[in-house]
Amino acid sequence: MNKRILIAGGSIAGLTLAHWLARYGFRPTVVERAPRLRVGGNGVDLRDHAVDVAERMGIMPQVRAAAADVQGMNFVDADNRTIARLDIQEPGAVEIMRGDLVGLLYGATQSGVDYLFGDAIRHLEQDDDGVTVAFEHAATARFDLVVGADGMHSTVRRLAFGPHSRYVRHRGHYFAFADTDAALGQDRWMTMYNVPGKMAGIYRSGNHSQAKAYFLFRSEVLSYDHRDVEQHKRLVRDVFAGENSWRVKDLLAAALADPDFYFDALSQVQMDSWSTGRVALVGDAAWCASPASGAGAELAIVGAYRLAGELTAAGGDHRLAFPRYRDSHRELVAKKQQIGVNLRLMAPKTAGGKRIRDTFARLPIMRIMRALQRLAPGRPVPALPEYPSPANCPK
Ligand SMILES: Cc1cc2nc3c(=O)[nH]c(=O)nc-3n(C[C@H](O)[C@H](O)[C@H](O)COP(=O)(O)OP(=O)(O)OC[C@H]3O[C@@H](n4cnc5c(N)ncnc54)[C@H](O)[C@@H]3O)c2cc1C
């Protein structure tokens, strides 16, 4: 049986996978490039099957206790007057700060998992019996399987499947998140200010004293080093430097002082297959839907649960498990990758588009959508499978 499994990436997908693999009796090792857990980021959503997975992991009470409890989006004008509000609370769903979720997943992954922080895979070579992995620092080692949970810029994907350009699709925007002064935003709301093609905003969770700034702008593909934070800051500063309206200047000044400033292209990953031989991908590495989907954490948690479950159901045989994992998860991924409406909502391209957005946001749109769902509920979502656990599965 394939027992020794290397997971690249210690974030939402990698930690969830490590938990379930360890629970099913596999021996996962997590290699994370950062020297410690990366706890930056805004609120992320757990809904539907992701809530079921978190329940089964036993972390749902803590997730609920740490819930960000954000009411919705508050669109403001240059004088900070509300133009429109959109209530985004979904029944049964929980929004939690990404860092809090990563901490809870890590806490649930302490037994039966080896960690290698501050390292990364440099090279991998697979044969019929396993995968030989060369690390940047640790000694070369053999594993039965390797899973890339290393995000949109996945090294595992590049090494095993080919260049990023084959799979990563630019969706015309860039975004940044960073800490900012909480006094600039309204408690439990995402306050958003738009000029055509750009958005600056503040996210104030109900459970945290600090606030997160976020920036979004339309742009063709830019050339930069995705690991150079100082370069990212210069890019965002240049785009927003001329914007003196609303609180953009203050927001930007606070964000640029944050060493954990997080910037990326709003891109999606599209692949026909998430495995090749003994190597598989999970989370953003396989199907990044982008933060505009509001579903990155949900997809990562459900996908990781299914991957571990299919492996245990197949007695560790990756040739059976990997295709079943993809078939069971691809429909949800395809659905969540539809982000056109969300982008038009967050960063209308023109002044006319912004007026339409504001009119739209003044309608009780979420209530209307829920009512429509009740009238035409569509295809029922199949229940999340309970995978068989081996007799020696630790409880
Ligand atoms: C710091 C940070 C902040 C984020 N903030 C938000 C947010 O506010 N809103 C939002 O919607 N999404 C955010 N995301 C993305 C979000 O976490 C993912 O969309 C989603 O949860 C899927 O998670 P993932 O585990 O697949 O990927 P990610 O969360 O991107 O995690 C990938 C992990 O792999 C590690 N890694 C990268 N390369 C290597 C390598 N070669 N070897 C080993 N490890 C590697 C990274 O350090 C990271 O820990 C953020 C991601 C990060 C890393």
The ligand as a Tripos MOL2 file, in Angstrom:
@<TRIPOS>MOLECULE
LIG
   53    58     1     0     0
SMALL
NO_CHARGES

@<TRIPOS>ATOM
      1 C1         -0.7980   34.3830    2.9700 C.3       1 LIG1
      2 C2         -2.0470   34.0650    2.2100 C.ar      1 LIG1
      3 C3         -3.1470   34.9010    2.3130 C.ar      1 LIG1
      4 C4         -4.3050   34.6300    1.6020 C.ar      1 LIG1
      5 N1         -5.3710   35.4600    1.7470 N.ar      1 LIG1
      6 C5         -6.5370   35.1590    1.1340 C.ar      1 LIG1
      7 C6         -7.7000   35.9570    1.3300 C.ar      1 LIG1
      8 O1         -7.6780   36.9340    2.0640 O.2       1 LIG1
      9 N2         -8.8250   35.6370    0.6730 N.ar      1 LIG1
     10 C7         -8.8850   34.5540   -0.1490 C.ar      1 LIG1
     11 O2         -9.9460   34.2900   -0.7230 O.2       1 LIG1
     12 N3         -7.8200   33.7670   -0.3440 N.ar      1 LIG1
     13 C8         -6.6440   34.0320    0.2730 C.ar      1 LIG1
     14 N4         -5.5510   33.2280    0.0790 N.ar      1 LIG1
     15 C9         -5.6870   32.0560   -0.8020 C.3       1 LIG1
     16 C10        -6.4740   30.9610   -0.1020 C.3       1 LIG1
     17 O3         -5.7950   30.5020    1.0540 O.3       1 LIG1
     18 C11        -6.6940   29.8430   -1.1020 C.3       1 LIG1
     19 O4         -7.4100   30.3420   -2.2250 O.3       1 LIG1
     20 C12        -7.5450   28.6750   -0.6390 C.3       1 LIG1
     21 O5         -7.8010   28.6230    0.6970 O.3       1 LIG1
     22 C13        -6.9140   27.3490   -1.0810 C.3       1 LIG1
     23 O6         -5.8100   27.0820   -0.2560 O.3       1 LIG1
     24 P1         -4.5500   26.2640   -0.7100 P.3       1 LIG1
     25 O7         -4.0870   25.5640    0.5110 O.co2     1 LIG1
     26 O8         -4.8430   25.4690   -1.9210 O.co2     1 LIG1
     27 O9         -3.5100   27.3720   -1.1980 O.3       1 LIG1
     28 P2         -2.7980   28.5540   -0.4110 P.3       1 LIG1
     29 O10        -3.6230   29.0140    0.7200 O.co2     1 LIG1
     30 O11        -2.3710   29.5310   -1.4260 O.co2     1 LIG1
     31 O12        -1.5100   27.8530    0.2360 O.3       1 LIG1
     32 C14        -0.3960   27.3700   -0.4660 C.3       1 LIG1
     33 C15         0.6900   27.0820    0.5490 C.3       1 LIG1
     34 O13         1.7960   26.4770   -0.1160 O.3       1 LIG1
     35 C16         2.9870   27.1210    0.2820 C.3       1 LIG1
     36 N5          3.9400   26.9700   -0.8180 N.ar      1 LIG1
     37 C17         3.9870   27.6620   -1.9780 C.ar      1 LIG1
     38 N6          4.9640   27.1750   -2.7580 N.ar      1 LIG1
     39 C18         5.5090   26.1450   -2.0880 C.ar      1 LIG1
     40 C19         6.5350   25.2190   -2.3890 C.ar      1 LIG1
     41 N7          7.1820   25.2600   -3.5570 N.pl3     1 LIG1
     42 N8          6.8450   24.2520   -1.4620 N.ar      1 LIG1
     43 C20         6.1840   24.1980   -0.2790 C.ar      1 LIG1
     44 N9          5.1990   25.0590    0.0620 N.ar      1 LIG1
     45 C21         4.8580   26.0140   -0.8460 C.ar      1 LIG1
     46 C22         2.5830   28.5420    0.5750 C.3       1 LIG1
     47 O14         3.5080   29.1940    1.4280 O.3       1 LIG1
     48 C23         1.2310   28.3310    1.2340 C.3       1 LIG1
     49 O15         1.3520   28.1000    2.6160 O.3       1 LIG1
     50 C24        -4.3590   33.4800    0.7600 C.ar      1 LIG1
     51 C25        -3.2680   32.6310    0.6410 C.ar      1 LIG1
     52 C26        -2.1060   32.9050    1.3730 C.ar      1 LIG1
     53 C27        -0.9150   31.9670    1.2320 C.3       1 LIG1
@<TRIPOS>BOND
     1     1     2 1
     2     2     3 ar
     3     2    52 ar
     4     3     4 ar
     5     4     5 ar
     6     4    50 ar
     7     5     6 ar
     8     6     7 ar
     9     6    13 1
    10     7     8 2
    11     7     9 ar
    12     9    10 ar
    13    10    11 2
    14    10    12 ar
    15    12    13 ar
    16    13    14 ar
    17    14    15 1
    18    14    50 ar
    19    15    16 1
    20    16    17 1
    21    16    18 1
    22    18    19 1
    23    18    20 1
    24    20    21 1
    25    20    22 1
    26    22    23 1
    27    23    24 1
    28    24    25 2
    29    24    26 1
    30    24    27 1
    31    27    28 1
    32    28    29 2
    33    28    30 1
    34    28    31 1
    35    31    32 1
    36    32    33 1
    37    33    34 1
    38    33    48 1
    39    34    35 1
    40    35    36 1
    41    35    46 1
    42    36    37 ar
    43    36    45 ar
    44    37    38 ar
    45    38    39 ar
    46    39    40 ar
    47    39    45 ar
    48    40    41 1
    49    40    42 ar
    50    42    43 ar
    51    43    44 ar
    52    44    45 ar
    53    46    47 1
    54    46    48 1
    55    48    49 1
    56    50    51 ar
    57    51    52 ar
    58    52    53 1
@<TRIPOS>SUBSTRUCTURE
     1 LIG1         1 GROUP 0 **** ****
